[in-house]
Amino acid sequence: MKSTYLTQEGYDKLRSELDELKTTERGRIAKAIAEAREKGDLSENAEYDAAKDAQGMLEMKINEMEKILMNAKILDETQIDTSKVVLLTNVKMKNRKSGKVVTYKIVSESEADLKAGKISVTSPIGEGILGKKKGEVAEVKTPAGVIEFEILDISID
C-alpha cells in the first residue's frame, strides 16, 4: 500500500474519527442488532438485516482508516520548499479567462475540503498546478475543458 501524506492536524482528525467509530458507532450498531434480534425470526427481519449491513460497512470503513493511519507520513510544514507548488503549499492563482483570483492549500485526498479552501493533490486542479513556479501558467484539464491558471504566489502560512 502506498503512503498517505498528512499534516499533523489531518492525522489527528483521522485518528479522532477512527476512535469515534470504534467506540460510539460500534456500540450503537451492536445495540441495534440486539434490539432486532429480540423481535424474533431473523430470516424475515428487515431491521436485523439493515443493522448487520451497517455493521459490515462500519467495519470496512474502520479497516480503511486504520490502513491509512498505518501508512501515514506526517509532513512538517516548516520543511516545505515554496519555490514551486508541492503538497501543503498555499497557492494563490488567477483564472486567466475569468480573472478570478483564488487561493487553495494543496493537501492529501483524505484532507481535501473545498469549502475550507483545501484541494486534493490528485484533483484535476491539484495535478495541473503541481510543480509549477510563481509566474508560470498551468493548463488544467477539467470536465468543462482546459482552464489556464497563472500562479501568483506560493506560501506556507
TISE-721953 format. One record per residue: x, y, z of N, C-alpha, C, O, CB in turn; residue in one letter. Coordinates in steps of 0.001 Angstrom, whole numbers, plus 524288, in hexadecimal, padded with zeros to 5 digits. Glycine has a CB too. Example, Ala and Ser with C-alpha at 12.3 -4.5 7.8 and 13.67 -1.06 7.14 Angstrom:
- 83386 7E9C6 81E78 8300C 7EE6C 81E78 83390 7F31C 81E78 8379C 7F309 82111 82C2C 7EE87 82356 a
- 83232 7F736 81BA8 83566 7FBDC 81BE4 83264 8001E 81EBE 83461 80472 81F67 83704 7FDAA 8165D s
END
This chain:
- 80351 7FB57 80000 80000 80000 80000 80371 804D7 80000 80772 80502 802A9 7FC41 80008 804CA m
- 801E0 808C3 7FD04 804ED 80D8D 7FCB1 80428 810FC 80181 8003A 810A0 80441 8037A 81091 7F7CB k
- 80801 8144B 80269 807C2 817DD 806DE 803CD 81C2A 805DF 802E7 81DBE 8016B 80D26 81A3C 807FD s
- 80176 81E06 80A16 7FDFC 8227A 809E3 8009F 826D2 80CEC 8020C 82617 81174 7F870 8212A 80C24 t
- 8014A 82B4D 80A7E 803CC 82FAD 80D1B 7FFAB 8330D 80FA9 7FBEF 834BC 80D24 8071A 832E8 80941 y
- 80061 83406 814BE 7FC9A 8370C 817BE 7FF59 83B44 81AEC 803F3 83AD4 81C3F 7F96E 83376 81B58 l
- 7FC66 83F53 81C17 7FE4B 8432A 81FE1 7FD49 840D1 82540 7FA5E 83D06 825B8 7FB83 848B5 81F36 t
- 7FF9F 842FF 8293E 7FE94 84120 82E8B 7F8CF 841CD 82FC7 7F667 83E6E 83237 801FC 84411 8329A q
- 7F698 84637 82E10 7F10E 8474B 82EED 7EDA5 84321 82C48 7E9E8 84134 82E9E 7EFA4 84CC8 82CDB e
- 7EEEF 841C3 82776 7EBFB 83DD0 8249A 7EC6D 83874 8271B 7E89C 8358A 8275D 7EDD3 83D8F 81F00 g
- 7F120 83727 828F4 7F1FD 8322A 82B9B 7EEBF 831E3 83091 7EC19 82E00 83191 7F7D1 83166 82CE0 y
- 7EEF9 83612 833B2 7EC12 8363C 838A2 7E631 835D4 837BA 7E374 83332 83AAD 7ED54 83B46 83B9D d
- 7E440 8386C 833A9 7DEAE 83851 83265 7DD00 832BF 830D7 7D8EF 830D7 8328F 7DD73 83C3E 82DEA k
- 7E02B 83036 82D99 7DEFC 82AEB 82BDE 7DF1F 8271D 8307C 7DBCA 823AB 830E2 7E2DD 8292F 8279C l
- 7E2E6 827B9 833E8 7E360 8246C 83892 7DE85 8251D 83C08 7DC6D 8214E 83E16 7E874 825CB 83BB2 r
- 7DCC4 829F8 83CA5 7D829 82B25 83FD7 7D341 828B1 83D7D 7D011 8266F 8404C 7D771 83118 84061 s
- 7D2A8 82925 83852 7CE26 826C9 835A8 7CE30 820DC 83656 7CA1E 81E78 83740 7CE2A 82834 82FC7 e
- 7D2C6 81E88 835E5 7D33B 818E0 8367D 7D1B7 81736 83BFD 7CEDE 81365 83CAD 7D8CE 81712 8353F l
- 7D397 81A08 83FE2 7D23A 818CD 8454E 7CC56 81933 8462B 7CA0B 815FA 848E8 7D51D 81C79 84914 d
- 7C9E9 81D26 843D6 7C437 81DE0 84448 7C14A 8193E 841DC 7BD7F 8174D 84417 7C285 8230B 84196 e
- 7C315 81781 83D4B 7C08F 81313 83AB8 7C122 80E17 83DF0 7BD71 80B0E 83E72 7C2DC 81243 83543 l
- 7C5C6 80D49 84018 7C6C8 8087B 84307 7C3BD 80846 84826 7C24B 8040C 849ED 7CC95 807F6 84422 k
- 7C2C8 80CB2 84A7E 7C016 80CB7 84F87 7BA3D 80DB6 84ED6 7B716 80A1F 84F67 7C278 810DE 85325 t
- 7B8CF 81278 84DA2 7B355 81403 84D63 7B040 8111C 8492E 7AC1F 80EE8 84A4A 7B2F6 819C9 84C72 t
- 7B23A 81118 84461 7AF3F 80EB6 84015 7AEC9 808CB 840A6 7AA9E 80695 83FB9 7B1CB 81002 83ADF e
- 7B30F 8063C 8422B 7B2C0 8008F 842ED 7AEAA 7FF40 84711 7ABA2 7FB92 84673 7B826 7FE50 84485 r
- 7AE9B 80249 84B48 7AACC 8016B 84F7A 7A53A 8023C 84DAF 7A1BB 7FF3B 84F0E 7ABEC 804FD 85404 g
- 7A468 8065C 84A95 79F31 80790 84894 79D39 8032A 8450C 798B3 80195 84570 79F3E 80CC8 84594 r
- 7A094 80136 841A1 79EF9 7FD0C 83E06 79E1E 7F7E8 840EE 79A79 7F504 83FB5 7A318 7FC4E 839B5 i
- 7A16B 7F6C2 844BA 7A0B2 7F1F9 847CF 79B67 7F216 84A9F 798B8 7EE1D 84AFD 7A535 7F153 84BD5 a
- 799F8 7F6AC 84C94 794F2 7F744 84F3F 79073 7F667 84B61 78C9A 7F3D2 84CAB 79487 7FCC1 851CE k
- 790F1 7F891 846A1 78CDE 7F7EF 842A2 78C45 7F231 84120 787EA 7F056 84048 78E29 7FB3E 83DBD a
- 790A9 7EF5F 840C9 7906E 7E9CC 83F7E 78DB2 7E6CC 843DE 78A63 7E375 842DD 795FD 7E794 83E90 i
- 78F1B 7E805 848B2 78CAE 7E564 84D2D 786CD 7E660 84D5A 783C6 7E2C6 84E59 78F36 7E73B 8524A a
- 7852B 7EB38 84C64 77F92 7EC82 84C66 77CB5 7E99E 8480B 7785A 7E7BC 848D3 77EC7 7F272 84BCB e
- 77F1F 7E945 84382 77CA7 7E699 83F15 77C3A 7E0BD 8402B 77864 7DE41 83EAC 77FC8 7E791 839FE a
- 78031 7DE8A 842C7 7802C 7D8FC 84418 77B9A 7D7A1 847B0 77940 7D374 84744 78557 7D774 846AE r
- 77A6B 7DB3A 84B33 7763E 7DA56 84EFD 770DB 7DA0A 84C66 76D1B 7D827 84EBF 77644 7DEA5 85313 e
- 77084 7DBE8 84796 76B75 7DC0F 844EF 76A12 7D6EF 84246 7662B 7D69B 83F7C 76B6B 7E060 840F7 k
- 76D3F 7D2F5 84321 76BBA 7CDCA 84135 76E9C 7CBEE 83C6F 7734D 7CCD0 83BDB 76628 7CDC3 8400C g
- 76BBA 7C951 838FA 76DCE 7C6A6 83461 7717D 7CA20 83137 76FD3 7CDFF 82EE7 7695B 7C4CC 830F0 d
- 77687 7C8B1 83124 77A71 7CBDD 82E70 77A31 7CB50 8287E 77C0A 7CEBE 825AB 77FD7 7CA64 83052 l
- 777E9 7C703 82693 777B7 7C629 820EB 7743B 7CA1E 81E1E 774ED 7CB14 81975 775CB 7C0AD 81FC7 s
- 77080 7CC69 820ED 76CFA 7D036 81E80 76D30 7D575 82150 7696A 7D86F 82137 7675F 7CE22 81E7A e
- 7718C 7D692 823C9 77204 7DB41 826EF 7754C 7DF5C 82409 77A19 7DF12 823F8 77476 7D9F2 82C4D n
- 772AA 7E322 821AD 77550 7E731 81E9F 778C6 7EAA2 82209 77CEF 7EC59 82057 7714E 7EA90 81BC7 a
- 77711 7EBA3 826D4 77A37 7EEDC 82A62 77F6D 7EC35 82B90 7837E 7EEC3 82BC3 77736 7EFEB 82F83 e
- 77F42 7E721 82C56 78402 7E42A 82D75 787B1 7E464 828C1 78C5E 7E55A 82953 782AC 7DE69 82ED9 y
- 78580 7E37D 82414 788B8 7E3AD 81F53 78B38 7E90A 81E9D 78FD0 7E96C 81D3F 7856A 7E250 81A81 d
- 78838 7ED26 81F87 78A3B 7F279 81EF2 78E95 7F38C 822E7 7928C 7F5EF 82198 785C9 7F67C 81F9B a
- 78DD1 7F1C8 827B9 791BF 7F29C 82BCA 796BC 7EF96 82A8B 79B08 7F192 82B64 78F9A 7F0F6 8312A a
- 79634 7EACD 8288B 79ACC 7E7AC 82719 79DAB 7EA2E 8227F 7A27A 7EA32 8225B 79929 7E202 825B6 k
- 79AB9 7EC4C 81EB7 79D27 7EF0F 81A50 7A026 7F3D8 81C41 7A48A 7F4D5 81A91 798F8 7F0B7 81643 d
- 79DC2 7F6C8 81FC9 7A04E 7FB72 821FB 7A54A 7F9EA 824E1 7A939 7FCAD 824AC 79C89 7FE64 825B6 a
- 7A510 7F572 82798 7A9AD 7F39B 82A62 7AE11 7F24B 82685 7B298 7F3A1 8276D 7A850 7EEC8 82DC2 q
- 7ACB8 7EFBA 8224D 7B09D 7EE67 81E48 7B316 7F33F 81BE7 7B7D5 7F370 81B23 7AE1C 7EB20 819FC g
- 7AFE8 7F720 81ABD 7B1E6 7FC04 8187C 7B571 7FEDD 81C5F 7B984 800F6 81AE9 7AD53 7FF9A 816D7 m
- 7B3D9 7FEE8 8214D 7B6FB 8016F 82557 7BC4C 7FECC 825D9 7C051 8016D 8260F 7B41B 80154 82A99 l
- 7BC4E 7F9A4 82609 7C145 7F6CB 82696 7C4CE 7F7B2 821E0 7C993 7F7FA 8226A 7C03F 7F0E9 82746 e
- 7C273 7F825 81D3E 7C580 7F939 81888 7C7FA 7FEA6 818E2 7CC8B 7FF59 8178C 7C206 7F8CD 81397 m
- 7C4F6 80272 81AAC 7C6EC 807CA 81B3B 7CB48 80808 81F54 7CF3E 80AA1 81E81 7C26E 80B87 81CBD k
- 7CA8D 80555 823B8 7CE8D 80529 827CD 7D38E 802C5 825A0 7D7D3 804C0 8269A 7CC9B 80203 82C9A i
- 7D30A 7FE8C 822B3 7D78D 7FBEE 82061 7DA88 7FF9E 81CB7 7DF53 7FFE7 81CEB 7D5CC 7F703 81D65 n
- 7D7A8 80271 8195B 7DA1E 80626 815B8 7DD06 80A77 818A7 7E16F 80BD2 8174B 7D5FC 80894 81218 e
- 7DA85 80C99 81CAC 7DCF6 810CC 81FB0 7E1DE 80ED8 82279 7E5C7 811A2 822C7 7D912 8130B 823AE m
- 7E1A7 80A10 8247D 7E63B 807D5 82715 7EABD 8072C 8233C 7EF3E 80827 82499 7E4DB 8028B 82995 e
- 7E98F 80585 81E6C 7EDA1 804F2 81A63 7F01C 80A38 8192C 7F4E1 80AA2 818BB 7EB51 80286 81557 k
- 7ECD9 80E41 818A1 7EEDC 8137E 8177A 7F27A 8154A 81BD5 7F6C7 81731 81AD0 7EA56 8176C 816C1 i
- 7F0BB 814B0 820B2 7F3EB 8166F 82523 7F8F1 81342 825A0 7FD04 8155D 82713 7F0C8 8160C 82A37 l
- 7F8A9 80E39 8246D 7FD3D 80AE1 824CB 80171 80C86 820D9 8061C 80C25 821EF 7FBB0 8052C 823EB m
- 7FFBB 80E57 81C4A 8035D 80FD3 81823 80410 815B7 817AB 80637 817A2 813D1 80181 80DA8 812FE n
- 80237 81898 81BA3 8027A 81E51 81B6A 807FD 82048 81C74 80AD1 81E38 81FC0 7FEB1 820BC 81F5A a
- 80963 8243E 8199A 80E3F 82712 81A83 80CA7 82CAF 81BC0 80A11 82F45 818A2 8121C 826C1 8159F k
- 80E3D 82E81 82059 80CCB 833C5 821F7 810DC 83794 81FE7 8158A 836FE 820D7 80C50 8342A 82804 i
- 80EF8 83B7A 81D15 81271 83F57 81AC3 8133B 843F4 81E6C 80F95 845BD 82100 81046 84135 81588 l
- 817F6 845D1 81E99 81957 84A5D 821C8 81918 84F29 81E3A 81C48 84FC2 81AAD 81EF1 849BC 8245D d
- 8154A 8528B 81F39 81486 85715 81BD4 81930 85ACB 81BCD 819D9 85DCF 8181D 80FB4 85A06 81D80 e
- 81C6C 85A9A 81FDA 820F1 85E1E 82005 8252D 85C61 81C38 828BE 85F65 81B12 8232C 85E63 82591 t
- 824DD 85799 81A40 828CE 85585 816A8 82716 855B5 810EA 829BD 85390 80D87 82A19 84FF0 81823 q
- 822BB 85839 80FD7 82098 8585A 80A88 8234B 85C85 8073D 8241E 860EC 808FC 81AAE 8595B 80AAD i
- 824A6 85B09 80270 82715 85E90 7FEAE 822C0 8619E 7FBE8 81F6B 85F4C 7F954 82A8E 85B7A 7FAA8 d
- 822CA 866CD 7FC6D 81EAE 869FD 7F9FF 8204A 86C4E 7F4BD 81DC5 86FEC 7F2D1 81D23 86E59 7FDA4 t
- 82478 86A3E 7F268 8260B 86C44 7ED4C 82291 86A1A 7E8F7 82287 86C20 7E49A 82BC5 86AEA 7EC32 s
- 81FA3 865F5 7EA37 81BF8 863AE 7E674 8175D 8616A 7E968 81797 860C7 7EE2B 81EA7 85F69 7E30A k
- 81335 86033 7E69E 80E81 85E13 7E902 80F77 85861 7EA7E 8107C 85514 7E726 809C1 85E8F 7E543 v
- 80F1E 8574A 7EF9C 80FA2 851FD 7F1A6 80B71 8512E 7F5CD 808AD 854D5 7F744 8153B 85103 7F3F0 v
- 80B03 84C69 7F7A7 80755 84B1F 7FBCA 80825 84EC5 8006B 80C95 84FBF 801FC 807F2 84561 7FD7C l
- 803E8 850C7 8029B 8039F 85446 80719 804BD 85A00 805F6 804B9 85D31 8098F 8074A 85276 80B18 l
- 805B4 85B62 80111 8066A 860F4 7FFED 80120 8637C 7FEEA 7FD6A 860F9 7FD2C 80A17 861BD 7FB29 t
- 800EA 8688D 80013 7FC63 86BC1 7FEBD 7FDA8 86E42 7F987 801D5 8708C 7F8DA 7FB1E 86FFD 80317 n
- 7FA17 86DD4 7F5E3 7FB0A 86FD8 7F0A6 7F6ED 873E9 7EF47 7F241 872CC 7EF14 7FB08 86B61 7EC9B v
- 7F8CC 878A2 7EE57 7F555 87CD5 7EC8E 7F5E1 87CEE 7E69F 7FA32 87D60 7E48D 7F6C1 88261 7EF24 k
- 7F176 87C83 7E3EE 7F1AF 87C47 7DE3C 7ED08 87F09 7DBC7 7E8F0 87FC6 7DE31 7F1E5 8769E 7DC66 m
- 7EDD5 88084 7D6E1 7E9C9 88366 7D413 7E802 8804D 7CF5C 7EB28 87E64 7CC44 7EBC4 888D1 7D266 k
- 7E2D4 87FD9 7CEE4 7E086 87D74 7CA46 7E136 88168 7C5E5 7DEFF 885AB 7C627 7DA8D 87BEE 7CB22 n
- 7E435 8801B 7C1E9 7E57C 883E2 7BDCD 7E0C8 88575 7BA80 7E0BF 889AF 7B835 7E9A6 881AB 7BA4C r
- 7DCDD 88222 7BA3D 7D841 8836F 7B727 7D492 8870A 7BA23 7D2D5 88B01 7B80B 7D564 87E7A 7B58E k
- 7D35D 885AA 7BF12 7CF9B 888B7 7C215 7D21F 88D17 7C545 7CF82 890CE 7C6D6 7CCA0 8852B 7C5AB s
- 7D73C 88C9B 7C637 7D9F1 89085 7C962 7D948 88FA3 7CF3B 7DB70 8928E 7D263 7D802 895E5 7C7FE g
- 7D651 88BA4 7D0AF 7D558 88A81 7D634 7DA4E 8886B 7D8D2 7DCFF 88508 7D6B9 7D0D6 88685 7D6C7 k
- 7DB6E 88A89 7DD74 7DFFC 888D4 7E077 7DE1D 8855C 7E4F6 7DA92 886D0 7E7DF 7E32D 88DA3 7E293 v
- 7E083 880CB 7E57E 7DF2D 87D1C 7E9AB 7E42B 87B49 7EC5D 7E86A 87B5F 7EA1B 7DC0F 8785B 7E77A v
- 7E389 879A4 7F13D 7E7EB 87767 7F421 7E63D 87213 7F62C 7E222 8718D 7F8A0 7E9B5 87B13 7F8B5 t
- 7E974 86E26 7F523 7E872 868DB 7F6FA 7ED37 866C1 7F9CF 7F1A8 8681F 7F890 7E6F4 8653F 7F268 y
- 7EC3D 86372 7FD98 7F06E 8607A 80025 7F051 85B11 7FDAC 7EC2E 858A6 7FD44 7EFB7 86036 8065D k
- 7F4E1 8592D 7FC05 7F541 85409 7F994 7F604 84FF9 7FDE1 7F9D9 8502F 800C7 7F9D5 853D5 7F581 i
- 7F25C 84C47 7FE4C 7F277 84865 8027C 7F19E 842E4 8003F 7F09B 84240 7FB97 7EE3F 849A9 806A7 v
- 7F20C 83EF4 803A5 7F105 83994 801FE 7EB27 838DE 80126 7E802 83C1D 802CB 7F31A 83599 8061B s
- 7E9BD 83499 7FE92 7E435 83393 7FD77 7E0DE 83383 80264 7DC85 83590 8026D 7E3A1 82E68 7FAA2 e
- 7E2E9 83127 8068C 7DFC6 83099 80B4F 7DEF3 835C1 80E36 7DB8A 83619 81195 7E257 82CB8 80EED s
- 7E20D 839C7 80CEF 7E17F 83ED6 80F8E 7DEA7 842E3 80C35 7DD9A 84737 80E04 7E6D5 840E9 8110C e
- 7DD68 84181 8075C 7DAF6 8453C 803CB 7D5BE 8472F 805EA 7D298 84424 807E6 7DA2D 842BF 7FE6D a
- 7D4E0 84C45 80578 7D013 84ECB 80747 7CF99 853ED 80449 7D1CA 857E9 805DA 7D01E 84FB9 80D6B d
- 7CCC0 853C6 80007 7CC68 8584D 7FC94 7CA61 85D21 7FF61 7CC39 86176 7FE63 7C8EF 85712 7F7FC l
- 7C693 85C6E 802E5 7C46F 860E8 805C8 7C89B 86390 80919 7C85E 86848 80A00 7BFE4 85F27 80945 k
- 7CC6D 8608B 80AE9 7D0AB 862B5 80E1B 7D54D 86461 80ABD 7D958 86601 80CC6 7D274 85EB3 8122E a
- 7D4B1 863F7 80592 7D8E7 86594 8020B 7DD4A 8619F 801A3 7E1AF 86300 80042 7DB1A 86AB0 803CD g
- 7DC23 85CB3 802D4 7E00F 85887 8028C 7DEA4 854E1 7FE13 7DA80 85270 7FE1D 7E06D 85574 807D1 k
- 7E222 85486 7FA31 7E10F 85104 7F5CA 7E504 84C93 7F5B8 7E97F 84D25 7F75E 7E132 85409 7F08B i
- 7E337 84836 7F3CA 7E66D 84384 7F396 7EAA8 843FE 7EF76 7E9D6 84628 7EB3F 7E30E 83EBE 7F282 s
- 7EF29 841EF 7F0C9 7F38B 841CF 7ED27 7F239 83E79 7E85E 7F4A8 83F0C 7E443 7F878 83FB3 7EFE2 v
- 7EE58 83AF7 7E8E6 7ECD6 8379B 7E48A 7E820 839A9 7E17B 7E662 8372B 7DDC2 7EBA7 83236 7E689 t
- 7E60D 83E39 7E30D 7E1B5 8408D 7E022 7E3D4 842C0 7DAFE 7E88D 84377 7DA75 7DEEB 844F1 7E36B s
- 7E064 843D5 7D734 7E251 84610 7D242 7E57C 84B1C 7D314 7E99B 84BC5 7D0B0 7DDB3 8472C 7CE9D p
- 7E39D 84E9F 7D665 7E683 8537F 7D75A 7EB96 8524E 7DA36 7EFB6 85454 7D8CB 7E32A 8576B 7DA8D i
- 7EB4D 84F02 7DE40 7EFF3 84D95 7E138 7F42A 84B4A 7DDC2 7F8B2 84CDF 7DE0B 7EE90 849BE 7E578 g
- 7F2B0 84794 7DA7E 7F675 84529 7D6E9 7F888 8491B 7D2F1 7FD23 84905 7D190 7F3F0 84089 7D40C e
- 7F516 84C8F 7D121 7F694 8504F 7CD1D 7FA70 85472 7CEEF 7FDA4 85646 7CBD9 7F1D8 852EC 7CB17 g
- 7FA30 855F2 7D3E5 7FDAB 85A1E 7D5C9 80276 85804 7D89F 8061C 85AF6 7D9B1 7FAB4 85DBE 7D967 i
- 8027F 852FA 7D9D9 806DF 8509B 7DCA6 80C08 85178 7D9C2 80C70 8506E 7D514 805E7 84AC0 7DD6A l
- 80FE6 8535B 7DC8E 8150D 85435 7DA43 815B9 85976 7D795 81A14 85AD4 7D613 8162A 85005 7D675 g
- 8118D 85C6A 7D6F4 811E4 8618A 7D46C 81463 86584 7D81A 813FC 86515 7DCE0 80C6B 8636E 7D2B4 k
- 816F8 86966 7D5C9 81980 86D88 7D8CC 8167E 8729A 7D82F 8134C 87331 7D4A4 81F37 86E43 7D712 k
- 81790 8763C 7DBAE 81513 87B5F 7DB82 815F8 87DCD 7D61F 81A59 87DDE 7D424 8173D 87F00 7DFEA k
- 811B8 87FD0 7D3C7 8120C 88238 7CEA1 810D2 87E7E 7CA2F 80FB4 8803A 7C5D7 8175C 88471 7CDDB g
- 81101 87974 7CB29 80FDC 875A4 7C70F 809FB 8750F 7C651 806E3 87667 7C9BF 81252 87050 7C860 e
- 80886 8730B 7C1CC 80308 8721D 7C091 8022A 86C3D 7C04B 804FF 8696A 7BDA0 8016B 874D5 7BB52 v
- 7FE36 86A7B 7C318 7FCCC 864F2 7C310 7F7EE 86438 7BFCE 7F41B 86711 7C06F 7FBF0 862DC 7C8AD a
- 7F810 8606A 7BC52 7F374 85F08 7B94A 7F0F4 85A5A 7BBF6 7F323 85611 7BC0C 7F4DA 85DD0 7B36C e
- 7EC59 85B43 7BE21 7E9AC 85735 7C128 7E536 854F9 7BDEF 7E1B7 857CC 7BC38 7E79B 8596A 7C66D v
- 7E567 84FD7 7BD25 7E13B 84D30 7BA40 7DCE0 84BD8 7BE0F 7DDA5 848DA 7C1BF 7E34E 84828 7B76F k
- 7D858 84E10 7BD22 7D3C3 84D03 7C065 7CF75 84ACE 7BCE9 7CFE2 84B08 7B820 7D1DD 85215 7C34D t
- 7CB59 848B2 7BF3B 7C6FD 846C3 7BC01 7C4A4 84B0E 7B88B 7C26D 849EC 7B46E 7C2B7 84478 7BF84 p
- 7C523 84FFF 7BA39 7C2F5 85456 7B735 7C6C7 8565F 7B311 7C590 85A16 7B043 7C16A 858C5 7BADF a
- 7CB59 853F6 7B2B1 7CF4A 855A9 7AEF1 7D442 85769 7B1AE 7D4CC 856CE 7B66C 7CD2D 85A11 7AB90 g
- 7D7DF 85993 7AEAE 7DCE5 85B41 7B0CE 7DC63 860BE 7B321 7DA58 86450 7B0A5 7E12E 85B24 7AC84 v
- 7DE4C 86152 7B7F4 7DE55 86670 7BA8A 7E404 867E6 7BB8F 7E714 864AF 7BD67 7DB11 8665F 7BFCA i
- 7E564 86CB9 7BA5B 7EAB5 86E86 7BB5E 7EADB 8719A 7C076 7E7D2 87540 7C13D 7ECBF 871E7 7B6CA e
- 7EE6E 87014 7C3EA 7EF40 872C8 7C8E0 7F4CA 874F2 7C901 7F88E 87229 7C7EB 7EE46 86F0F 7CD97 f
- 7F53C 879EE 7CA56 7FA5D 87C4D 7CB10 7FB9D 87C0C 7D0E3 7F880 87DC2 7D421 7FA83 8821A 7C8F7 e
- 80028 879ED 7D234 801C0 87974 7D7A8 803C2 87EC3 7D97A 807B6 880AC 7D785 80604 8751E 7D85F i
- 80104 88127 7DD3D 8026C 88655 7DF2C 805FE 88614 7E3E7 8098F 88943 7E46D 7FD90 8895F 7E087 l
- 80510 8824C 7E75E 8083D 881ED 7EC16 807EF 87C6A 7EE53 80403 879B1 7EDBC 80675 885F8 7F02F d
- 80C30 87AD5 7F0EA 80C6E 875B9 7F375 80E88 876B9 7F8F9 8129C 8792E 7F9A9 81005 871AE 7F047 i
- 80BA8 874C5 7FCE5 80D49 875B7 80242 80BD1 8711E 805C3 80981 86D4A 803FE 80AD4 87AC4 80453 s
- 80D32 8718F 80AB7 80BE2 86D75 80E7D 807CE 86F53 81262 804B9 86C25 81442 810C7 86BA6 81163 i
- 807A9 87449 813A9 80439 8764F 817D6 7FEB3 87494 817B1 7FB9B 8761B 81B0B 8043A 87BE9 817B9 d
END
